[in-house]
Amino acid sequence: MLLADPPPDIELVRGVPADLNRALAAGAIDAAPCSSIEFARHSAEYGVLPGLAIGSDGPVRSIILDAPGPLTGLDGADIAIPTASATSVVLLRALLELRAGVRPSYSWYDQSAGSDPIAAGAAAALRIGDAALRHAVPAGRTAWDLGAEWTAWTGLPFAFAIWQVGPDLPDPGIRRLANLLHQSRTWFAARQPDLARQYGPVYGLAPERLLRYWASLRFDLDARMQQGLLHFYDLAARLGEAPPTTSLKILDVA
């Protein structure tokens, strides 16, 4: 989260992860907390701001697969995946195809349209963000938390998004942005109860539930988070989702 009143020379652009991914690739924005898979797909052009991530070390609560039962039972099943996400879709493929050993089929759906792909015939549906937090999985079905499944499989945290910088932002701007974002993280940590009361109704969530969600997130791109990210990139390359990526181009902002 950014500071309550960002400097007047900084323009904030809002969007779901897929929108931000496209905007950064097109040069329409200079930096964004893009889907982490985007760095592997654009490592020649992008840099990574140090110490900043949006991830989890266990359950994430906001990336949920609504399924009829065990993941091993999804072989050949039709799974609906949201157009709003990129990293979560690749993570789901890794968990299903490389961990569970199943080969489902996938179909895209627009989560923002409010439609229910399971009611339309899909065997399972991946839900992300606010939609996942608000969705109540019906009795008899299973809610698979992708953050929990990743950590149970690898023993590592997972970075769903990292702050990525395009090639045209000059070094002074990169340093200033990194400093502001670290200040923002501190500002957010000190005000979570007040922010939950303010924004819970906006997202249709009780403040207590929003606080529990925030408590499940990890915002530091530390050594373990980097290890988890590089392991994810290895799996993504095996799936053909991105070129091989063996290092992160973390920018020097000192």
PyMOL commands that set and color helices and strands:
alter all, ss='L'
color gray80, all
select helices_A, chain A and resi 17-25+37-41+71-74+87-99+111-113+129-134+146-154+171-190+192-199+207-216+223-238
alter helices_A, ss='H'
color red, helices_A
select strands_A, chain A and resi 31-35+47-56+63-67+78-82+105-109+124-128+142-145+158-165+217-218
alter strands_A, ss='S'
color yellow, strands_A
deselect
rebuild
show_as cartoon
